[in-house]
Amino acid sequence: MLTCSNPNNELFGLAKGRRLAGDFQYGGQAIIEGVMIRGKKAITSAVRCPDGEIIVHTESPKSLVQTYRWLRFPFLRGAPALIDALRIGYRALTYSANVAMEAEGEKPPSQLYYIVSFAGAFVLGIGLFVVLPNLLLQPLHRQHSITKNLLEGLVKLAFFIGYVLMISRWEHVKRIFRYHGAEHMVINAFERGREISVESAKEYDTVHVRCGSSFVMLVLFVAIVVHCLVGWPKWYYAIPLRILLLIPIAGISYEIMKLAASPRASWLIHIITAPGLWLQRLTTGKPSDDQIEVAIAALNGVLKAEAEMAESADSVAAEKS
């Protein structure tokens, strides 16, 4: 049985976070009744238990991009970064689900159950957002390939927004969206050098330029451009090709997002990324104070772990000198 406890409330300033991680950009995601924050050397999941206490779990990110230096090159790093995000997000979600079930006195499902569930969701996503839009437009023979690719992109966009609108009506998803907003508010305050507190976080927006929602929107728009370049083959060629093209599309989208997060981003980049920021009005909600506290606990957990790693490394270096 997992036990819930209050997190260490020690606050860490922005300067220390940057000293530990260089120019690493902290981020995370909402999980079940909680928030996961990812740092360069640690990830922390903070979950609110039914009794109101917060349980904090910290582990290594085990990142592909950090492990293999050759994966860090621009346009190559996008796909492995996406794989990292999916792997880490999967671990955080299953952890939060287990916490919720054990706190209620229920036995968590097996790892196989989670793997089958996520694999099923992935296949369903490919079917809904890759296969079905292409098949719907195959009967259009007289239109130019660019026209059909543009229409396919609009169908995907409609499907995606419709999906988000549908699930946003479910109460448990609304709570996840509010935790999503809490994560963004805390990261926004942290990146601006503010003290990490509920009051300082409440001064900031629930929108963030590096959000996964924005990334999905970028992928949809970049896919239209890339698909227009390859034409409109028969469906039995088009569908496998579109799945393979997700790798370079993710790479291009990732670079655009990195540019958008830069202080030197041009007005054109801001225009390109604007739809993703608008989408976040659907995928984030205004959090309560206790939800912001969970996001702060997650960020503090990462900063504390990285501070301890830095101190340990300094001690080892001092012993060798």
Summary of the structure (lengths in Angstrom):
residues: 321
radius of gyration: 21.0
end to end distance: 44.8
largest distance: 74.9
contacts: 1005
relative contact order: 0.17
helix: 66%
strand: 7%
